[in-house]
Amino acid sequence: MIPFELYSITPDINDFGHIFRIPNYFDSSELSEYHTLIRLQEAKQPRLSPDNFPSLRLVDFISPSEKTQWLFDNWNDVCELTECDGMTKNDYCMSHTTPLLIDSSIRGNAPMSDLYPPHTDKGSRKLLTILVPLSHMGDPTMFHGSSGSRVWCHEWALNDAYMFRPSERSYHSYQNTRDSNRWIMNINICAT
């Protein structure tokens, strides 16, 4: 049994695969620590530069949260939870592989930035992607599905994570159309 809240929010599993929402992803002390790091960056550079496209990778080697560690330690349960009818294990990025590391980083997107084009994360070492909004305002990640015929977004909310497994159904993109920095925690459970 999963020891935290996790909800399926997929509009159409056949097109988008499984997308999950995990509310209150970080505890208050973790969130406070990340906000301090963001404030320090914005004290030096209030508006991120478009030269940092697609994003400024602010902090690496972040200790995993309890939820991230649970997902990493219980990979077989995660695979079972996220598999879709009509897809084989080969349809996912290296699904037969045991996770070897957690790659977490705070990422900032400059105001009014260009679109980062649709991609699946499947060709990379990523087995699981978790995106956690760290700013109060921001444009949500856009999910395009395998058909590419429509776009769906999970509403942006501070510390309200969304999670998916890279596959042919996980096309997604992002863009910051606001006049303020867009901050997220990008967490990937990786094979190598």
N, C-alpha and C positions, 0 to 999 in steps of 0.2 A: 504494500500500500504506500502511496506517495504521501510523505509527511508534510505537505504544504498544499495550498490551494493551486489548482491547475484546471483550466477550462478550455474546451475546444471552442474556437471562434471561427472556424473555417466556413466561409459561405457555401463552398462546393468542393468536397473532398476530391471528386473526380478531376477537377480542373486545378485546384490549388494545393492538393495534398493536405496534410494535417498542419494547422497553425494553432498554437496554444497561447493562452493568456495566463500569466502568473502575476497576480497582484502583490504589491508590497514585496518586491523581489529582494531588496536590501533592508536590513534593519536600520534603525535610526542612527546608530553610531557610524555604520558604513556610509550611509547617505551623507551624513554631515562631513565625513572625511573627504568624500568625492567632491562635495560642493566647495570645501575649502580649497582643494586643488584647482578647481575651475575658477574660483574668485582670484587666486594668485595669478593664474594665467591671464585673466581678463584685466587685472591691475597693470600688467605689462603690456597687454595688447587687447584693448576693449573690443575691437572688431577684428575677428580673424581675417587674415588675408586670403583673397581668392587664389594666391600662389600655393596655398596648402591643399589644393584640390587633389583628390576628392575629400580628404579630411586631414586635420591635424591630429596626429596620434600623440596624445598628451602624456599618458602614463602607461608603462608596460609593467609586467610582473606583479600584478595585483593579486593578493591572496584571495583564493576563491571563497565566495560566500558559502554558507551552509547549503543553500539550494543548489548552487553550481556543483559543489562537492558531491552531493547526493546523486545528481544526474550523471556525473562522471563515474562514481562508484557502482551505480546500478544500471550500467549500459544495456544489459540484456532486457531489463524492464522498459527502458526508454525505447529500444528498438521495437518491442512488442506494442507499446502504446502508440507509436508513430507510424507503423506500417499501414499501408492502404490496400484495399482490395484492388486487384488488377495490376499490382506492382510486385515485382520480385525483389529479392535482396540485392540483385545486381543493378536495380534501378536507382539505388541510393549510393551516395559517395562512399566507397570502401566499407560497406555495411558489415562485411565479415571481419573487419579489423577491430581489435580491442583499442580503445582510446589510450593514448600515451601522454597527452598533455592538455592543459587548459590555457588558452591564449586569451587574456582579458586586457582591454585597453579602453581608456576614456578617449572618445573621439569627438572633435568639434568640426562643424561645417560653417564656413563663412556665410555671412548674410548674403542673400540674393545669389546663391551659388548655382552653377550649372547642374543639369541633371546627370547623375551617375547612372549609366544605362542599365537596362534590365539584365540580370545575370542570375545564375542558380546557386552559386557557391559549390556546385558539384565537382568542378574540375580541380578544386583546391584540396587541401588536406582536411577540410572541415567536415566533421561528422554530424555536428549539431550547432546551430546558430541561435543565440539568445541576444536580443536587443532590448536595452533598458533605457528609456528616456530619463535624462538627468536634469533637464531644464523644464521650467513650467510651461513654456510655449515652444512649439516646434511643428514642423511638417512630418506626418507619419511616414513610415516606409510604405511604399506602394507595392502591392502584390499583383502580378500580372497573370499568374496561372500558366498552364501549359498551352492554352489556346491563344493567349495574348490578346483576346478579343475584348477583355474588360479589365478594369483596375479596381481593386478592393483595398481599403486601408483600415487598420485598427486605429481607433481614435487615440490620439496622443495624450498621455497622462503621465505625470511624474511617477517614476518608480513602478510603472505598470508594464511589465515585460511581455514580449511576445517571442515565441520559440518555434523553430521548424527544423526539419532535417533536409539538407540539400538533396534535391532530386530533379527530375525533368519537370516537375510541377511547381518548383519553388522559385520561379522567376520573380525577382523583386528589384526595385530601384529606389532611389531617394534623391531629394532635392530640397534645398532650403530656400524657400521663396519669401521668407520673413526678413525683416530688417534688424535681426538680432542673431547671435550665434545659436546654433543648434548643437546640443550636447547629448551624447548617448554613451552608455557602456556597451561595448561590443565584446561579447563572450563567445568563444568558439571552443568546443571540445574537438580535439584534433587527433589524427592518426599518427602523424610524425611531426 
